[in-house]
């Protein structure tokens, strides 16, 4: 059995590829679990998936592609059947695991914050993302007086790593919704296009850091459920796809 890949504690991560933090022989091919899941659910909810004419690929429109969700299994089933689909299971991990997203974005030329991984000490001010299977939290820690209690809580008594993004004075945390390379908010459309080109996540909630000088730094990505996709975003999807399933 291959040993799990490890992370460096600096932003200069040495991993040459970004397929997944899950070792190759542990990646989700749990057929028994998948078949049980598929047998228990009803017909897939709308909108399902559709073909993107401009690319010729299928796009999974579930919006939530996290591991073991319906959206994840839609992509896995299409991959196993030989279809070219986005996101792939590997693309999901690259987007939803924050340090993988940051490093992949940096290597693609996107602006990102400086970051490091630790399970103990960090230097405020930072934006923290947890990295353990029992907790999915984000927290801004600005005061050194909060450092010890935050580290103990978010690492589960210094057991699991956290990802710390350095915050400069005046930096503001913002979010926008991205659908196949487009945002309803004009100031984020250039970044939304780049996020689609690099990560191939059709529907996403994207976190950014807005700096005082006007720079926008890609900071994270999360699921965006279909019910939270707005009317303008659905209209854009219909233009891109020619129809909505």
C-alpha positions in Angstrom: 0.0 0.0 0.0 1.4 3.4 -1.0 2.1 5.8 1.8 -0.1 8.9 1.9 1.4 12.0 0.3 2.7 14.6 2.8 2.5 18.4 2.9 5.3 20.9 3.4 4.6 23.6 5.9 5.4 26.4 3.4 3.6 27.6 0.3 6.3 26.0 -1.9 4.6 22.6 -1.9 6.8 20.1 -3.8 4.0 17.9 -5.1 4.3 17.9 -9.0 0.7 17.0 -9.6 -2.6 17.8 -8.0 -4.7 14.7 -8.6 -5.8 14.2 -5.0 -4.7 14.0 -1.4 -6.1 10.5 -1.4 -3.5 7.8 -2.3 -4.1 6.1 -5.6 -5.1 2.8 -4.0 -7.5 4.5 -1.7 -9.3 6.7 -4.2 -13.1 6.3 -4.3 -13.7 3.1 -6.2 -15.8 1.7 -3.3 -18.2 -0.1 -5.6 -20.2 -1.8 -2.9 -20.8 1.5 -1.1 -21.6 3.2 -4.4 -24.1 0.5 -5.5 -25.8 0.6 -2.1 -26.0 4.4 -2.3 -27.4 4.3 -5.8 -30.0 1.6 -5.0 -31.3 3.6 -2.0 -31.9 6.9 -3.8 -34.7 7.8 -6.2 -34.2 9.2 -9.7 -31.5 11.9 -9.8 -32.9 15.4 -8.9 -32.9 18.1 -11.5 -30.9 19.5 -13.2 -28.6 16.5 -13.5 -26.0 17.0 -16.2 -25.8 18.4 -19.7 -23.4 18.7 -22.6 -21.5 21.9 -23.1 -21.5 22.7 -26.8 -18.5 24.9 -26.8 -16.3 22.1 -25.3 -18.1 18.9 -26.2 -17.9 17.7 -22.6 -20.5 16.9 -20.1 -20.9 19.2 -17.1 -22.3 18.0 -13.8 -24.8 20.6 -12.6 -25.3 19.3 -9.1 -23.3 22.2 -7.6 -22.3 20.1 -4.5 -19.6 17.6 -5.6 -18.2 16.8 -2.2 -17.1 13.2 -1.5 -20.0 10.8 -1.0 -22.6 13.3 -2.2 -25.0 12.6 -5.1 -23.0 15.1 -7.2 -19.8 13.2 -6.6 -21.3 9.9 -7.7 -22.8 11.5 -10.8 -19.3 12.4 -11.9 -17.9 9.1 -10.9 -20.5 7.1 -12.8 -19.9 9.2 -16.0 -16.1 8.8 -15.7 -16.5 5.0 -15.3 -18.7 4.9 -18.3 -16.0 6.6 -20.4 -17.6 10.0 -20.7 -15.5 13.2 -20.6 -17.1 15.1 -17.7 -16.3 18.0 -15.5 -15.7 18.0 -12.7 -13.8 14.7 -12.5 -13.4 13.2 -9.0 -9.8 14.4 -9.0 -10.9 17.9 -9.9 -13.2 17.9 -6.9 -10.4 17.3 -4.5 -8.2 19.8 -6.2 -10.8 22.5 -5.7 -12.3 21.7 -2.3 -9.0 21.0 -0.4 -7.8 24.5 0.2 -4.0 24.1 0.1 -4.3 22.0 -3.1 -6.5 24.8 -4.6 -4.0 27.5 -3.6 -1.0 25.7 -5.0 -2.7 24.7 -8.2 -3.9 28.3 -8.7 -0.4 29.7 -8.0 1.2 27.4 -10.5 -1.4 28.4 -13.1 -0.5 32.1 -12.6 -3.5 33.2 -10.5 -3.0 35.6 -7.6 -3.2 33.8 -4.2 -2.4 34.7 -0.6 0.8 33.4 1.1 -0.1 30.3 3.1 1.4 27.6 5.3 0.3 24.4 7.0 0.7 23.8 10.7 -0.9 21.8 13.6 0.5 24.1 16.3 1.7 27.7 16.2 0.7 30.3 13.7 1.1 34.1 13.5 -2.0 36.2 13.3 -3.6 37.8 11.4 -4.6 34.7 9.4 -7.5 33.1 7.7 -7.7 29.5 8.8 -9.3 26.5 7.1 -9.4 23.2 9.0 -8.1 20.0 7.3 -9.5 17.0 9.1 -12.4 14.6 8.5 -14.3 15.7 11.5 -14.5 19.4 11.1 -15.0 21.8 8.2 -14.6 25.3 9.6 -13.1 28.7 8.6 -12.0 31.3 11.0 -10.2 34.7 10.9 -7.8 35.2 13.8 -6.5 38.7 14.1 -5.2 38.9 17.6 -2.2 37.1 19.1 -4.2 36.7 22.2 -6.5 34.3 20.3 -3.7 32.2 18.8 -3.3 29.5 21.4 -7.1 28.8 21.9 -7.7 28.9 18.2 -4.9 26.5 17.4 -6.0 24.0 20.1 -9.6 24.1 18.9 -9.1 24.0 15.2 -6.4 21.3 15.2 -8.3 19.2 17.8 -5.6 19.5 20.4 -2.7 19.8 17.9 -3.6 16.6 16.1 -4.7 17.7 12.6 -3.2 20.3 10.3 -4.8 23.7 9.5 -4.2 25.9 6.5 -3.3 29.5 7.4 -3.6 32.2 4.8 -1.7 35.4 5.7 -3.9 38.5 6.0 -2.5 42.0 5.3 -3.9 45.1 6.8 -7.1 46.1 5.1 -7.7 42.7 3.4 -11.4 41.8 3.2 -12.9 38.3 2.8 -15.6 38.2 0.1 -17.5 35.5 -1.7 -19.1 35.2 -5.2 -20.9 32.5 -7.2 -19.3 31.2 -10.3 -21.2 29.3 -13.0 -19.2 27.9 -16.0 -16.7 30.8 -15.9 -19.1 33.6 -15.2 -20.3 35.7 -12.3 -23.3 37.9 -11.9 -21.0 40.4 -10.2 -18.9 42.2 -12.9 -15.9 42.7 -10.7 -15.4 38.9 -10.4 -16.0 37.9 -14.0 -12.3 37.7 -15.0 -11.5 35.6 -12.0 -14.6 33.4 -12.6 -13.3 32.6 -16.1 -9.9 31.7 -14.8 -11.3 29.5 -12.1 -13.3 27.6 -14.6 -10.3 27.2 -17.0 -8.0 25.9 -14.2 -10.4 23.9 -11.9 -13.3 22.9 -14.2 -15.9 23.2 -11.4 -19.1 24.2 -13.2 -21.0 25.7 -10.2 -19.1 27.0 -7.2 -19.0 29.4 -4.3 -15.7 31.1 -4.5 -13.9 32.9 -1.7 -11.5 35.8 -2.4 -9.4 38.3 -0.5 -9.8 41.8 -1.7 -6.7 43.9 -1.0 -6.6 47.7 -0.4 -4.7 48.2 -3.7 -7.6 46.5 -5.6 -6.0 43.1 -6.1 -8.3 40.1 -5.8 -6.7 36.9 -4.5 -8.3 33.5 -4.9 -8.7 32.0 -1.4 -11.0 29.0 -1.5 -13.9 27.2 -3.1 -17.0 25.5 -1.8 -20.2 23.7 -3.0 -23.0 25.9 -4.4 -26.3 24.0 -4.2 -28.6 24.3 -7.2 -31.3 25.9 -5.1 -28.9 28.8 -4.3 -28.1 29.5 -8.0 -29.7 32.8 -8.9 -32.0 33.6 -11.9 -29.2 35.5 -13.7 -26.8 32.6 -13.2 -29.4 30.1 -14.4 -30.0 32.3 -17.5 -26.2 32.2 -18.2 -26.2 28.4 -17.9 -29.0 28.2 -20.4 -27.1 30.4 -22.8 -24.0 28.3 -22.4 -25.8 24.9 -22.6 -28.6 25.9 -25.1 -31.1 24.5 -22.5 -31.3 23.5 -18.9 -32.1 19.8 -18.2 
